Amino acid sequence: MSDIALRGVYFDGRTAAGRGVEVRVAGRDLTVVTEDGTLDTVTLDRERVSERLAQAPRIVALDHGASLEVPDPDGRFDRALEAAGVYPSLVERVQRFWPAALASLAGIVVLAIATYVQGVPAAANWLAYRLPDEVMRQLDRRIFARSRLPAARREALTRRFTAAAAVAAPDVPFRIEYRTMRDEPGVNAMALPGGTIVLLDGLVELAEDDDALMGVLAHELGHVAHKHSLRGLLQALGMGALAAVLWGDFSNVIANVPLALGVLRYSRAFERDADDFAVALLKANGISTHPFADFFTTLEEELHKERGGSTPPAFLSTHPSSAERQQRLRDAEN
Ligand SMILES: [Zn+2]
């Protein structure tokens, strides 16, 4: 682990003027040095350091209201933070890839246009088969780890849900993949294009009732049935991204598609559609919607406990608020 020295601007928290200082990082210790000697030393952790946002300087919160601005044009500070174990969060990591991810989404549109306008079979094939596989491959490489749930448990859940889905939505193809997160609890579930539903161990372990998990899976199948992930991707597109694809390296940007998908936030309307789909599926199978509704509360409490409620996962962070969604689910029961 190498020690580094950078230039930064120190603010004492009482006056607006900043003061040029040297910032030294050795392991987890950050030291602020002036010509007169050491000004302050703190131990680095995630709470102290602001998220990396493009080229903006990182802000380090010191004690007694003081703070430090550290420009990091060559990423040296960032690497020192990683080496010190102050890892960037999942959301940060994705945000960092966001421009490239957006560009890659434009790639999908180009392919979709090629498919519909010219009827290029290769493009249609890519959208239907290669994209979903590529998404899983990338997520597995960057974020997910193998599920640690017993195989029997996974098989039982899949078997039960497959039977329930066959009753309510026999024509919606899907596949359930069990995974866990490498460095986070992974209390989450998500629907990817092509009908892949990812269920993370943390969410399965948190649910006391399998009926609640049936609700979660049904909700995700709702996203699949309505093709929300592809629609969401198209909505996330901007013209700048399209230009990047037209004049940039196409094969390269495709590799970032999964990152964009990983943080896809569905709209209010998409969540309601998915909840309604879940209610219909549960009812068609004589399964109560109460455990699913109750599970929202459990999830919310758990998240506040684990992360101070700062970055809820996709399943919860969507709108409308979980309280509103719970109420809708309860109303649906009666
Ligand atoms: Zn959802």
Boltz pocket constraint, residues with backbone or C-beta under 6 A from the ligand:
constraints:
  - pocket:
      binder: B
      contacts: [[A, 219], [A, 220], [A, 223], [A, 266], [A, 270], [A, 271], [A, 274], [A, 314], [A, 315], [A, 318]]
      max_distance: 6.0
